[in-house]
Amino acid sequence: MRALTVRAVLFAALGDFFPLYAIYALLFADHGLNAGQISSLFALWSATAFLLEVPSGAWADTVSRRGLLVLSGVLLTTGFTLWTVLPNYLGFAAGFVVWGVSGALRSGTFEALLYDELSARGEPSAFPRILGYTRAATETAVLIAILAATPLYLVGGYPLIGWVSVAMAVAHTVVALTLPAAPKSVSAGEVDEAEEAPDEATTITAPGSSTSAVTPAGIASDPPAGPITRYLAMLRSGLAEATRIKSVRNGVLLGALLYGITAFDEYFALVAGEAGVATAVVPVLVGITVVGSLIGSVTAGRTETMRARTMGIAVAVAGVLFVAGAVVVGLAVRWPAAMYALTGSGFVALGISYGIVYNATVVSAARLQDAIEGPARATVTSVSGLLSEVVSLAAFGFVALVTVWLSMSATVALLGFGVLAIAAVTPAWLPRRRTAASPTGRAPSPR
C-alpha cells in the first residue's frame, strides 16, 4: 500500500510540475501573438479536451488503463517539445491539441485504475485518503513549479523553462510505467446492454480477483465480437449508468458542480491586484488559498466518513466565507490605509472556503467511485469530468459578463452564492459511502 501510494503521488505531482504554467501566456505574447490568437489557442485546447473526455473514458474501460496513462505522458512530452522547438502559432496550436488529447486520456483513467487496484487488494476504503494525497501533490507541484519559473527564466529564458517542463513530462511518463495493471471490476468482454435494466443488480466475480463487484443487470455471458464492439458497449454502458442510475447520476452531477465551481481560483490574483496589492505580494495572498486546498486534500481521508447533511453544512459555511472574503478584499479599494489588513483577512477566509470545497470535491469523487457498479468506471468518471468543464466554462462566462458592470471582487463574491446553491443539493446528491457491511457498494441505510 505504501509503495502504491508513493507511485500514485509521484505520478500526480510530476503530471503538473511544469514551470511553463507560470509563463505560457507571456511566451505566446513575446513571440508575436495577439490577444485574439492567444484566446483561440485556449479555445482549441478546451475544445479538444471537451470532445475527447467521454470517448477516451470508454477507451480506458476497453484497453489497458496503464497503457493509456503512458500514452498520455508521451503526448504531454510531445506537446511541450513542440512549444520549445517551434515557438510560433502553428507550434503552439499543435502543442495545445496534443496536450488536450493527453489530458482527456488521463482524466478518469487514473482514478479508475487506482480504485480498481485498491478493490483488488481488498482496500477500497483507502481510496479517499490516497486520492486526497494525489490532489495535494498536484497542488504542491503547481505551486513549486510556478515559483521555480522566475529563476529558470533568469538563467536560461523561455528555452530552459521549456526543456525543464519536457524533462518533467518524461519523468511523469516513466512513473506511469510503474503503475499497477489493475484488473477491472468486470472485463470489457462481459458488457452488454446495461441500460435495459439499470435499477437491478447482479454480482459478478472480477477476473483475476477474489473480490466481487456489483454491476447493473443486463450483463451478457457472451463477449462482444471485437474491439470496436467492446468499445461501443463500454461507452453505452457508462453513459447509461451515469444517466439512469440515480445514485451514480447524483454523484456525477455533484462532483461536476464542486470541481467546476473551483474555476474561481483563476481570479484570485486579479482580485488582489484590483485591491491595490503590490505585484510581489500577490503570490503570497494566492498562496494562502493554495495552502487551503492542500489542507482540504490531505484531510479527505478523515472527512470521507461524514454524513451527507454534515457535508452540506460544511459547503454552506464555505459559501458564506467565500462571499465574506471577497467582499472584505474589495473594501480595500475604499480604505487603502487598511489594504493589507483587509486583503490578508479576506484571503484567509477565501483560503478556508477553498479548502472546504476542495475537501468536499475529493470526498464526492471517492463516493462516486463507490457508487459505480458497472464495468465502465472510467467512462462514468469522464462524464463527471466533462460536466465539470461545462460548469467551469459557465463560471468564466459569468465573470466575463458581470465584470462589465461590477468590480472583480464583487463578481467573485457572487460566485460564492453558487457554492451556497451546491450546498443545498449536497445532502440529497452525495452518494452513500461503502461500508464493511456492504461490500457490494450498496450501503445498508442512507447517511
Secondary structure as UniProt FT lines:
FT   HELIX           2..14
FT   TURN            15..16
FT   HELIX           20..30
FT   TURN            31..32
FT   HELIX           35..60
FT   TURN            61..62
FT   HELIX           65..85
FT   HELIX           89..106
FT   TURN            107..108
FT   HELIX           109..120
FT   TURN            121..122
FT   HELIX           124..126
FT   HELIX           127..177
FT   HELIX           188..190
FT   HELIX           194..196
FT   STRAND          197..205
FT   TURN            207..208
FT   STRAND          212..217
FT   HELIX           227..244
FT   HELIX           246..261
FT   HELIX           262..267
FT   HELIX           268..274
FT   TURN            275..276
FT   TURN            279..281
FT   HELIX           282..298
FT   HELIX           300..303
FT   TURN            304..305
FT   HELIX           308..331
FT   TURN            332..334
FT   HELIX           336..338
FT   HELIX           339..371
FT   HELIX           377..402
FT   TURN            403..405
FT   HELIX           408..429
FT   TURN            436..437
FT   TURN            439..440
//
